Amino acid sequence: MAMEFKKGSGWKACYDEERNLYSAERSGPGYYHLYEITSEMYDALQDDMSDMDSYHVIMDARHLYMDVDDRCGPPYTVVLDEDYKKLCPWANVVSSGKVWPDELTDAAVEIFESEKDNRAQRRKKREEREKTK
């Protein structure tokens, strides 16, 4: 696999040449996120860029996965795209082990505008789950 990486404080981005796929992770005390990013976002990321600056570049990317353990409540994991491991095989995924159920994740994706890029794939997966019930 031919992969190219960029990284800075609290983030790492990958370009998978074989699949023409761009992805990124952000992490720090209390949070871990995976994203599918665009080539423009990847190009805008610079090695040694701060986590906050990287966030401003990728904040509109498609959110794939998140783990939160910020002491404001119990830790939890939200899997927005079940294919996150295939999309980001390079990532050091962090998980609390307390994964939101599909129904809750589906509802959050429908409600929050920031997760709109996940609606089509979540709806398709929901239809597949309902057919197998």
N, C-alpha and C positions, 0 to 999 in steps of 0.2 A: 504494500500500500504506500503510495507516494503522498505524504502529508507534509504540509508546511505550517509552522506555528509562529505565533507572535504572543508575547506575554509581558505582563507588567505586574504591578502590585495589586493582588487580589483578583486577577483575571488572566485568562488564556484564550486564544482564538486559534482555530484550525481551518485550513483549506485542504480538503480532500480532493486531490487532482483527478483521481479515477472516477469519482462520482460527481465532480464539479459541485461540491457541497461545502458551504461555509457554516461554521458553528462556533459557539463561544460559551465559556463558563465564567461565572463571577462567584467569589466566595469570600467570606470573612467571618468574624465572630457572630454566630447566630443566624447565618444565612448561606445558602448555596443555590445557584440558579444555572440552568442550561438554556441556550437559545439557538435557534436556527437564524443565522444572519445573512445579509446580502453581500455580494462582492463589494459594493460601495462601502458598506459598514466595515468590512474586513480591511479594505484599503485605507480607511480613515483611522483605524487603530494603529498606534505606534508603539513599538517596544518601549517598556519602562513608563508608559502612560499610567496615570493613577487610576485607581478603581472608580472614583467619581467621574473622571473624564471619560473612561471607557463606558460607564453607564449612560452618559449623555449620547454616546455614539450608538449604542445597541438598544436603548430603551423602547424603540418601536419594533424590535425584532420579534419573531414568533417565539413565544415562551414555551419550552418543552417540559421543564421539570423544575420543582423548587422544594427545598427543605428549609424549615424555619425552626430555630431553637433560640429565641430571643429573650427568654425569661418573662415575656409578657403573657404567657400561657403555656400550656403543655406543648412539647415539640410535635411537629407534624410534617408530612411529606405530601406534595400534590404532584401527581403524574398527569401532566396535560396531554402528552403524546406518548402512548405506550411504546413507540418505536425509538425512544430517546437513546437507548443503548446501541441500536443499530446506526442512528444518526451521529452519535458521539462516542464511538468505541474507545477513543483516546482519553476520555474524561475520567477523573477520579471522583466518582459520584458519591455524595454524602447522603445518608438516609437515617432518619430517626427510627425507622421501622414502623411508624404509625402512619400508614398511607390512607389518605382520604378515600372513601368509597366512590365508585364510578358515578353514582347518582349525585353526590355532592359536587364532584368535579364538573360534571355536565351542567349542573345548575349555575355554578360560578362562571363557567365559560359563557353561558347564555346571558348572564347578568352584567358582567364586567366588560366594558368596552375595550379595556386593555388586552383582553383575551380573545377578541373577535377573530383573529387569524386561526384560532383552533376550532372554531365552530363547525366547519364543514367536516373535518376528520372526526371530531367527537360525535357528531350526529350520525355519521356512517357507522362508527363503532357501536353506538347505542342501538341502531337498527339491527346490526349483526347479533348483538347480545339478546335483543328481544325475540329474534327469530329462533334462537336456540333454547329459549325457555320452555 
